[in-house]
Every structure is written in C-alpha cells, then in structure tokens.
Amino acid sequence: MMPRCSISPSSDVQLFQTFNGIQQLSQTHHFKVWFLDQFGVLHDGKQPYPSAISTLEKLATTGAKMVIISNSSRRSSITIEKMKSLGLDPSLFVGAITSGELTHQHLLRRDDAWFAKLGRSCIHMTWNDRGAISLEGLGLQVVDKVEEAEFLLAHGTEALGLPSGSVLPMELEDLEKILEQCAAKNIPMVVANPDFLTVEARALRVMPGTLAAKYEKLGGEVKWMGKPDEIIYKSAMAMVGVDASDCIAVGDSLHHDIKGANAAGIRSAFITGGIHANELGLSGFGEVADSFSVQALASKYDAQPSYVLPAFSW
C-alpha cells in the first residue's frame, strides 16, 4: 500500500505522508539514526505499547541505530534502566539523551555563560510518588525559603525539596504560589523537563513544563533544557556522529517532538496515539486519525511532521 499524502484544506498547502507502520517508513526512507521519544511512543510509563518491543527488534535488523531522546527529568542511565524494567532490550539503543542529563551536566560543568552566573542555592521542585531527583555531586544548596534562593530548579510537579534532603509533598497550586514569590524576586528558573503533559497508563499527568510556562507568564526567566530546544538534538547527533539529514525523530508531542525536530532541521514522524489522542478523537491503540484533523492540529501548534503514524508498530 502506498503512503497517502494529506493536504491542509487551507490556502497554505502543507504535506505529510501517512504510513501504517514503521516498516513502510523504514523501507521508503533509509534513515541511519532514529531518535525515539519514550513516553507516548514506546511505553505509557507503566508498560510497553503493543508491538513496541518487536518493532524495535525489527528496526534494529535493518542496521538503523536508535537513540532515546526524552524530556525526562532523570539522567540518561536511569532512562536506560527504565527501558530494561519494562522489558525493552537496552542493547538495541546506542544510548539515551534526556533533558535531565543535559541539566545535570550544565549545572556540573557551568561552562555555558548562562549557567556560569547561576548561584548555588536553589528552590527545588521535584517528584514525590514518582521518586525524587538526586542533586548529589552538583554542589547545590537546596533551600525552602525564597529569600535565600538564587535560582529555581524544576524537576517535578509533586513536591518541594528540603534542605535536609527529604521532600515536602505539595499540590500544584501551592507550587504555583512559590513561583509567584520567585518571580517577584526576579530569580531565573531551570526546567529539567519541558513537557507540559505526559501519558501515564492512558492518563495525562502534569509535567514541569507547565510550571515553567506559568513562570514565564509571571515575567520570570526560564532556561528550557530539552525539546523543543535544539540543544537536545545536537547532543543526540553528536552521540552518533551524524548530521540532520541522516536522522528522523519520532514522537507524540507536536509542540515538543515535532516542533523541536523542525527547529533542528530533522525529519519527523508524529505518533497520533499519544498525548494528542483525545484531541484527535482517538480512543483505541492503533486507531487511525483523520488526516485533516491532524493537519489542523499541527497548524495549531505551528509544527509540521514529515510523516504521520497511528503508533510505533511494525
């Protein structure tokens, strides 16, 4: 079956190709490297999507290299461990680049002018139920009083880090009140996970990007450390030693995955069954979205996928 071209009904004609599965795409376009998002593409946080494991295995037999590129708050090694715990073979991947890893490395090295001028004391917004993020080795002093903070570090949306090393669970509304105090003091924010939402067991969970967007609206300065900023794509390309023309980025978020790939000059594949499933009127895994609805949604987010697939399946 030949891929279908989907055209926007507007006067601005934009094209993307629709494929039934990864096999069609890989046979039509021989990419050397595949940058794969994890949540919403490979798994839902609790279990792999149907056929994700077999699709990875089959894609590997084509000779393609695969890299996980994720807006996870956690370091790359933790992401690889997560893959293994879900039954995905870590040896199939060259490695992983996460926004959490980029944040850790920049806070550690401080060889970037922006990070070089950051202080050492920070308000730390982190996780509770999902597991707190360690700041060990970074030489940071976590404070719980805004007047003592030199910057704001957002890894999660469930708790406030305490000087003792423990965390205080908080509702999102309470964290937003702290944002207001930080904005009034005019201290910068580093967001280690730019996602607004993520898929978790078919439900949507609020992510740190939501806090960062709120902070910008309050007039605060935010350093976004992952997709859609091209920094994460450049790091991934450097890992495998290729340029943009050899790569494809696969993701389920138009704002983060697809718009980010557009900015980096990388072709992209939009998985419709992830965080945008409800917006596209999809209720079941592998259900095919209406092409005009996909184009309208892509235009809304100012993102243009090269290819569209219902799921990461062969």
C-alpha positions in Angstrom: 0.0 0.0 0.0 1.4 3.4 -1.0 1.6 6.2 1.6 -1.1 8.8 1.4 -0.4 12.5 1.2 -2.6 14.6 3.5 -3.2 18.2 2.5 -4.5 21.0 4.6 -7.8 22.5 3.4 -6.4 26.0 4.0 -4.7 28.1 1.3 -1.3 27.2 2.8 -0.7 23.8 1.4 1.4 21.6 3.6 2.2 17.9 3.0 3.0 15.0 5.2 2.9 11.3 4.4 0.8 8.8 6.3 2.1 5.3 7.0 0.5 2.3 8.6 3.7 1.3 10.4 7.4 1.7 10.8 8.2 -1.0 8.2 6.7 1.1 5.4 8.6 4.2 6.6 11.9 2.4 7.0 11.7 0.8 3.6 10.7 4.1 1.9 13.3 6.3 3.7 16.6 4.7 4.8 17.5 6.8 7.9 20.8 5.9 9.6 19.6 7.0 13.0 16.2 7.1 14.7 15.7 9.4 17.7 12.9 7.9 19.7 10.8 9.6 22.3 9.8 7.2 25.1 6.5 8.2 26.8 3.7 8.0 24.3 5.8 6.2 21.7 7.5 3.2 23.3 5.6 2.9 26.6 3.0 4.7 28.8 5.1 4.8 31.9 3.7 1.5 33.2 4.1 -0.9 30.3 5.3 -1.0 26.7 2.8 -0.4 24.0 1.6 -3.4 22.0 4.3 -4.4 19.4 6.8 -1.7 20.6 9.3 -4.4 21.6 9.0 -6.4 18.4 9.2 -3.2 16.3 12.4 -2.1 18.0 13.9 -5.5 17.3 12.8 -5.5 13.6 14.1 -1.9 13.1 17.5 -2.9 14.6 17.8 -5.7 11.9 17.7 -3.0 9.2 21.0 -1.7 10.5 19.5 1.5 11.8 20.9 3.0 15.0 18.4 4.1 17.7 18.8 6.7 20.4 16.2 7.6 23.1 15.7 11.3 23.2 13.5 12.3 26.1 12.2 15.2 28.1 12.6 13.1 31.2 13.8 14.8 34.4 16.0 11.8 35.1 19.5 11.1 34.0 20.2 9.0 30.9 21.3 6.0 32.9 18.0 5.9 34.8 16.1 6.1 31.5 18.1 3.1 30.1 17.3 1.2 33.4 13.6 2.1 32.9 13.7 0.5 29.4 15.1 -2.7 30.9 12.5 -2.8 33.6 9.7 -2.6 31.0 11.1 -5.4 29.0 12.8 -3.4 26.3 16.4 -4.5 25.4 18.8 -1.7 26.3 21.4 -3.1 23.8 19.1 -2.0 21.0 19.9 1.6 21.7 23.2 3.5 21.2 22.2 5.4 24.3 19.8 8.0 25.7 19.8 11.8 25.8 17.4 13.2 28.4 16.7 16.8 29.4 17.5 15.7 33.0 21.0 14.6 31.9 21.6 17.9 30.0 20.5 19.8 33.1 22.8 17.8 35.3 25.8 18.3 33.0 25.3 22.0 32.6 24.9 22.6 36.3 28.0 20.5 36.9 30.3 22.0 34.3 29.0 25.5 34.2 31.0 26.1 31.0 28.0 27.9 29.5 27.8 31.7 30.2 24.2 31.5 31.4 24.9 28.6 33.9 28.2 30.2 34.9 26.5 33.1 36.5 23.9 31.0 38.5 24.4 30.8 42.2 24.5 27.6 44.3 21.3 28.0 46.4 18.1 26.9 44.8 14.4 26.2 45.4 14.0 22.6 44.1 10.6 21.5 42.7 10.7 17.7 42.4 8.8 14.4 42.4 7.3 12.5 45.3 5.3 9.5 44.2 7.5 9.2 41.1 10.7 9.3 43.1 12.7 12.4 44.0 15.6 13.6 41.8 19.1 13.4 43.3 21.3 16.6 43.1 24.3 14.8 44.5 27.6 16.0 43.2 26.4 19.3 41.9 27.5 21.4 44.8 24.0 22.9 45.2 22.4 24.1 48.4 18.6 23.4 48.5 16.7 26.0 50.4 13.0 26.2 51.2 12.9 30.0 51.7 12.6 32.1 48.5 14.6 34.9 50.0 17.6 32.6 50.3 17.3 31.2 46.7 19.5 32.3 43.8 17.6 30.3 41.2 14.7 27.9 40.8 15.2 24.3 39.6 12.2 22.3 38.4 12.5 18.6 38.0 8.9 17.7 39.0 5.5 18.9 40.0 4.7 16.9 43.2 6.9 18.2 46.0 9.4 20.8 47.3 12.9 19.7 48.1 14.0 20.4 51.7 17.5 21.3 53.0 17.5 18.0 54.9 17.4 16.1 51.6 13.8 14.9 52.1 10.8 16.3 50.2 7.6 18.0 51.2 4.6 16.8 49.0 2.7 19.8 47.6 -0.3 20.4 45.4 0.3 22.1 42.0 -1.5 25.2 43.3 0.9 25.5 46.2 4.0 25.2 43.9 2.5 28.0 41.8 2.3 30.2 44.8 6.1 29.7 45.3 6.5 30.6 41.6 4.8 33.9 42.3 7.3 34.7 45.1 10.3 33.7 43.0 9.1 35.9 40.1 8.7 38.8 42.5 12.4 38.3 43.5 13.3 38.0 39.8 15.4 34.8 40.0 15.9 32.6 37.0 14.4 29.1 36.5 16.0 26.0 35.1 13.4 23.5 33.9 14.8 19.9 33.6 11.6 18.6 31.9 10.0 21.0 29.4 7.0 18.7 28.8 3.6 20.2 29.7 1.9 16.8 30.0 2.8 13.2 29.6 1.0 9.9 29.1 0.9 7.6 32.1 -1.2 4.5 31.9 -3.5 6.2 29.3 -4.0 9.2 31.7 -2.4 12.6 31.3 0.0 13.9 34.1 1.1 17.5 34.5 4.8 18.0 34.0 7.3 20.7 34.9 7.0 22.5 31.6 3.6 23.6 32.9 5.3 25.3 35.8 7.9 26.9 33.5 5.2 28.3 31.2 3.4 29.7 34.2 6.7 31.3 35.4 7.3 32.9 32.0 3.7 34.4 32.2 4.7 35.8 35.6 7.6 37.5 33.9 10.3 35.1 35.1 13.3 34.0 33.0 13.3 30.3 32.1 16.1 28.1 30.7 14.4 25.2 28.8 16.7 22.2 28.8 15.0 19.8 26.4 12.7 19.6 23.4 11.7 21.7 21.5 15.1 23.4 22.0 17.6 22.2 19.5 20.2 21.6 22.3 19.0 18.1 22.9 19.0 17.2 19.2 22.6 18.5 18.8 23.7 16.3 21.7 22.0 13.3 20.2 23.6 13.9 16.8 27.0 14.3 18.4 26.5 11.0 20.3 26.2 9.0 17.0 28.3 11.3 14.8 25.7 12.1 12.1 24.1 15.3 10.7 20.5 16.2 10.5 20.0 14.7 7.0 20.7 11.2 8.3 18.1 11.3 11.2 14.5 11.0 11.9 12.8 12.0 15.2 9.8 10.0 16.3 7.4 11.5 19.0 3.9 12.0 20.1 4.0 15.7 21.1 3.6 18.3 18.3 4.9 21.1 20.4 8.0 19.3 21.8 8.9 16.4 19.5 7.8 17.7 16.1 8.4 21.4 16.5 11.8 20.6 18.0 12.7 18.4 15.1 11.6 21.2 12.7 13.9 23.6 14.5 16.8 21.2 14.3 16.2 20.5 10.6 15.4 16.8 11.2 12.6 15.0 9.6 10.0 13.8 12.0 7.3 11.1 12.5 4.3 12.1 14.6 2.6 9.3 16.6 -1.0 10.2 16.9 -2.0 7.8 19.7 0.0 9.6 22.4 -0.8 12.8 24.2 -2.9 14.2 21.4 -5.1 11.1 21.1 -8.1 12.8 22.8 -7.8 16.0 20.7 -7.8 13.8 17.5 -10.8 11.8 18.7 -8.9 8.6 19.2 -9.9 6.0 21.8 -8.0 2.8 20.9 -4.4 1.8 20.3 -3.5 1.9 16.6 -6.7 3.8 15.6 -6.0 5.9 12.5 -6.6 9.7 12.9 -8.4 11.8 10.3 -5.7 13.5 8.1 -7.4 16.8 8.0 -7.7 16.7 11.8 -4.0 16.0 12.1 -3.1 18.9 9.8 -5.4 21.3 11.7 -3.8 20.3 15.0 -0.3 20.6 13.6 -1.1 24.1 12.4 -2.4 24.9 15.8 0.9 24.0 17.4 2.9 25.5 14.5 4.6 22.2 13.9 4.9 20.2 10.7 5.5 16.5 10.8 7.1 14.8 7.8 5.3 11.6 8.4 2.3 10.5 10.5 1.7 7.1 12.0 -1.0 5.8 14.4 1.5 4.0 16.7 5.1 2.8 16.9 4.3 -0.6 15.4 5.8 -2.5 12.5 
